[in-house]
């Protein structure tokens, strides 16, 4: 049996590294450091990691904890936590409002059953190419949701303008002789940010406001409408509330103001 020169030394180094990697004092020190650094100290769990490159790396590191404690894992997640806080997703300061926008395609599921998957995928690609650049000019796409998306914007005006522009862009698409109709919902609130995503009551309200919108309509919640300027006409949809919309919030259909004050 031939033993390579230096092999015993290599084994000793690996054994020492393994002991250090599972040292409980080092592990506690790194975890304590993470709790004081900017960003999410729990970064690495499924809720905090998105589908970007950094999130995918974190998602690969996270399961290692189930096998054994690892100092190197914690150091890696610490680096990703700092990256997320400073170079990745910008975290919202506590107490700041966030304007949440949801979009989807009215009747898309039924239409897909009629036309088949190939044309449906073509439609989604064309809709994405038309809508996402509009969203990114004024806000950030949080995630894609089948035939729609969730985005956040700094102001109500930004979100409403994006929603109206996206609706108009989709109305102009012709997919093999078929016309698609986008609908959108906007709500302003203070959702909980975890990584690049948002959760909580205000996100749910934004989704329910979208459910109240008809084909080709943009709807806003009553708190959102209160922040709009005079460039928009609004119409209450009290009888079309959308399932799950709280009783103190009314959906309003919104459009650019036209002569006579009707939404367009």
C-alpha positions as CSV (number, residue, x, y, z in Angstrom):
1,X,0.0,0.0,0.0
2,X,1.4,3.3,-1.0
3,X,0.8,6.3,1.3
4,X,1.2,9.7,-0.3
5,X,3.7,12.0,1.3
6,X,1.9,14.4,3.5
7,X,-1.3,12.4,3.7
8,X,-1.1,12.0,7.6
9,X,-0.7,15.8,7.8
10,X,-3.7,16.3,5.6
11,X,-5.8,14.1,7.7
12,X,-4.8,15.9,10.9
13,X,-5.7,19.2,9.4
14,X,-9.1,18.0,8.3
15,X,-9.8,16.5,11.7
16,X,-8.8,19.8,13.4
17,X,-11.0,21.7,10.9
18,X,-13.9,19.4,11.7
19,X,-13.5,20.0,15.4
20,X,-13.4,23.7,15.0
21,X,-16.5,23.7,12.7
22,X,-18.6,22.0,15.4
23,X,-17.1,23.9,18.4
24,X,-20.1,25.1,20.4
25,X,-18.3,28.2,21.7
26,X,-17.4,29.3,18.2
27,X,-20.9,28.5,17.0
28,X,-22.4,30.6,19.8
29,X,-20.1,33.5,19.0
30,X,-21.0,33.5,15.3
31,X,-24.8,33.3,16.1
32,X,-24.5,36.2,18.6
33,X,-22.6,38.2,16.0
34,X,-25.4,37.6,13.4
35,X,-28.0,38.9,15.9
36,X,-26.3,42.3,16.0
37,X,-25.4,42.7,12.3
38,X,-27.7,44.4,9.8
39,X,-30.2,42.3,8.0
40,X,-32.3,39.3,9.0
41,X,-30.5,37.3,11.7
42,X,-32.7,34.3,10.8
43,X,-31.7,34.6,7.1
44,X,-31.5,31.1,5.6
45,X,-34.9,29.7,6.4
46,X,-37.4,29.1,3.6
47,X,-39.4,32.3,4.3
48,X,-36.3,34.6,4.2
49,X,-34.7,33.2,1.0
50,X,-35.9,34.3,-2.4
51,X,-35.3,32.9,-5.9
52,X,-32.4,35.1,-6.7
53,X,-28.8,33.8,-6.8
54,X,-28.1,34.8,-3.2
55,X,-31.3,33.2,-1.9
56,X,-30.5,29.9,-3.7
57,X,-27.1,29.7,-2.1
58,X,-28.6,30.4,1.3
59,X,-31.3,27.7,0.7
60,X,-28.5,25.2,0.0
61,X,-26.6,26.1,3.2
62,X,-29.6,26.0,5.5
63,X,-30.3,22.2,5.5
64,X,-26.8,21.6,6.9
65,X,-28.0,22.6,10.3
66,X,-30.3,19.6,10.4
67,X,-27.3,17.3,10.0
68,X,-25.0,18.9,12.6
69,X,-24.1,22.4,13.9
70,X,-21.7,24.1,11.6
71,X,-19.6,27.2,12.2
72,X,-18.8,27.5,8.5
73,X,-22.5,27.4,7.7
74,X,-23.2,30.2,10.1
75,X,-20.3,32.2,8.7
76,X,-21.6,31.7,5.2
77,X,-25.1,32.8,6.1
78,X,-23.6,35.8,7.9
79,X,-22.0,36.9,4.7
80,X,-25.2,36.4,2.8
81,X,-27.1,38.3,5.5
82,X,-24.8,41.3,5.1
83,X,-25.0,41.0,1.3
84,X,-28.8,41.0,1.4
85,X,-28.8,44.0,3.8
86,X,-26.4,46.2,1.8
87,X,-26.0,45.0,-1.8
88,X,-29.0,42.8,-2.3
89,X,-32.6,43.6,-1.4
90,X,-33.0,46.9,0.3
91,X,-34.8,46.6,3.6
92,X,-37.6,48.9,4.5
93,X,-37.1,51.0,7.6
94,X,-39.5,50.1,10.4
95,X,-42.6,52.1,10.3
96,X,-42.4,53.1,6.6
97,X,-45.4,52.4,4.4
98,X,-45.1,50.0,1.4
99,X,-47.4,50.1,-1.6
100,X,-48.2,46.5,-2.7
101,X,-49.3,45.8,-6.3
102,X,-50.8,42.5,-7.5
103,X,-51.6,41.7,-11.1
104,X,-53.1,38.7,-12.9
105,X,-54.9,37.8,-16.1
106,X,-58.7,37.6,-15.9
107,X,-60.0,34.2,-16.8
108,X,-56.6,32.9,-17.7
109,X,-57.1,29.4,-16.2
110,X,-60.2,28.8,-18.2
111,X,-58.6,30.2,-21.3
112,X,-55.6,27.8,-20.9
113,X,-58.0,24.8,-20.8
114,X,-59.4,26.0,-24.1
115,X,-56.2,26.8,-26.0
116,X,-53.7,24.5,-24.5
117,X,-50.3,24.8,-22.8
118,X,-48.2,25.9,-25.7
119,X,-50.2,29.0,-26.4
120,X,-50.6,29.7,-22.7
121,X,-46.8,29.7,-22.2
122,X,-46.4,32.0,-25.2
123,X,-49.0,34.4,-23.7
124,X,-47.2,34.4,-20.3
125,X,-43.9,35.2,-22.0
126,X,-45.4,38.1,-24.0
127,X,-47.2,39.4,-21.0
128,X,-44.1,39.3,-18.8
129,X,-42.0,41.1,-21.5
130,X,-44.7,43.8,-21.6
131,X,-45.4,44.2,-17.9
132,X,-42.2,43.6,-16.0
133,X,-40.1,46.4,-17.5
134,X,-42.9,48.8,-16.6
135,X,-42.9,47.6,-13.0
136,X,-39.1,47.8,-12.7
137,X,-39.0,51.5,-13.7
138,X,-40.8,52.6,-10.6
139,X,-40.7,49.6,-8.2
140,X,-39.5,46.0,-7.7
141,X,-41.0,42.7,-8.7
142,X,-41.2,40.6,-5.5
143,X,-42.3,37.4,-7.1
144,X,-44.1,36.0,-10.1
145,X,-47.4,34.2,-9.4
146,X,-48.4,32.0,-12.3
147,X,-50.2,34.4,-14.6
148,X,-49.4,37.5,-12.5
149,X,-46.9,39.1,-10.1
150,X,-46.5,40.9,-6.8
151,X,-44.5,44.1,-6.7
152,X,-43.8,46.9,-4.3
153,X,-43.5,50.6,-5.0
154,X,-42.4,53.7,-3.0
155,X,-45.6,55.7,-3.7
156,X,-49.2,55.1,-4.4
157,X,-49.0,57.2,-7.6
158,X,-46.1,55.0,-8.9
159,X,-48.0,51.8,-8.3
160,X,-51.3,53.0,-9.9
161,X,-49.4,54.4,-12.9
162,X,-47.6,51.1,-13.4
163,X,-50.9,49.2,-13.0
164,X,-52.7,51.3,-15.6
165,X,-49.7,51.2,-18.0
166,X,-49.5,47.4,-17.6
167,X,-53.2,47.0,-18.2
168,X,-53.0,49.1,-21.4
169,X,-49.9,47.2,-22.6
170,X,-51.6,43.8,-22.2
171,X,-54.8,45.1,-24.0
172,X,-52.6,45.7,-27.0
173,X,-51.2,42.2,-27.2
174,X,-52.6,39.8,-29.8
175,X,-51.7,36.2,-29.0
176,X,-52.7,34.1,-32.1
177,X,-55.9,36.1,-32.5
178,X,-56.7,36.1,-28.7
179,X,-56.9,39.2,-26.5
180,X,-55.8,39.1,-22.9
181,X,-57.1,41.3,-20.1
182,X,-55.0,42.2,-17.0
183,X,-56.5,43.2,-13.7
184,X,-54.6,44.7,-10.8
185,X,-55.0,45.7,-7.1
186,X,-53.1,48.2,-5.0
187,X,-53.0,48.6,-1.3
188,X,-50.7,50.7,1.0
189,X,-49.7,49.4,4.4
190,X,-46.9,48.1,6.6
191,X,-46.4,44.4,5.8
192,X,-43.6,42.3,7.4
193,X,-40.5,42.0,5.2
194,X,-38.6,38.8,5.3
195,X,-35.7,38.7,2.9
196,X,-37.0,39.9,-0.5
197,X,-40.6,39.0,0.2
198,X,-43.5,40.5,2.2
199,X,-46.1,38.9,4.4
200,X,-49.0,39.8,6.6
201,X,-52.4,41.4,6.6
202,X,-51.6,44.2,4.2
203,X,-50.3,41.8,1.5
204,X,-53.5,39.7,1.9
205,X,-55.7,42.9,1.5
206,X,-53.8,43.8,-1.7
207,X,-54.5,40.3,-3.1
208,X,-58.2,40.6,-2.2
209,X,-58.5,44.0,-3.8
210,X,-57.2,42.4,-6.9
211,X,-59.9,39.7,-6.7
212,X,-62.5,42.5,-6.7
213,X,-61.2,43.9,-10.0
214,X,-62.9,42.9,-13.2
215,X,-61.2,42.2,-16.5
216,X,-59.1,45.2,-17.6
217,X,-59.7,47.0,-14.2
218,X,-57.3,48.5,-11.7
219,X,-58.6,48.7,-8.2
220,X,-57.3,50.3,-5.1
221,X,-58.2,50.1,-1.4
222,X,-59.8,53.0,0.3
223,X,-56.6,53.9,2.2
224,X,-54.8,53.9,-1.1
225,X,-57.4,56.1,-2.7
226,X,-57.0,58.7,0.1
227,X,-53.4,59.2,-1.1
228,X,-54.2,59.7,-4.8
229,X,-54.0,63.1,-6.4
230,X,-56.5,64.6,-8.7
231,X,-55.2,62.9,-11.8
232,X,-57.4,59.9,-11.3
233,X,-61.1,59.2,-11.3
234,X,-62.4,56.6,-8.9
235,X,-65.6,54.7,-8.5
236,X,-66.6,52.7,-5.4
237,X,-67.1,48.9,-5.7
238,X,-69.0,48.4,-2.4
239,X,-71.1,45.6,-3.9
240,X,-68.0,43.8,-5.4
241,X,-65.9,43.7,-2.3
242,X,-63.8,40.6,-3.0
243,X,-63.7,37.7,-0.6
244,X,-61.8,38.5,2.6
245,X,-61.7,42.3,2.2
246,X,-62.1,43.8,5.8
247,X,-65.4,45.6,6.3
248,X,-63.6,48.9,7.0
249,X,-61.9,48.8,3.6
250,X,-63.7,49.5,0.3
251,X,-62.3,48.6,-3.2
252,X,-62.4,51.5,-5.7
253,X,-62.0,51.2,-9.4
254,X,-59.5,53.8,-10.6
255,X,-58.4,55.3,-14.0
256,X,-56.9,58.4,-15.5
257,X,-59.4,61.2,-15.3
258,X,-61.4,61.8,-18.5
259,X,-63.8,64.6,-19.3
260,X,-66.9,64.0,-17.2
261,X,-64.9,62.4,-14.4
262,X,-65.3,58.7,-15.3
263,X,-62.4,56.3,-14.8
264,X,-60.6,55.3,-17.9
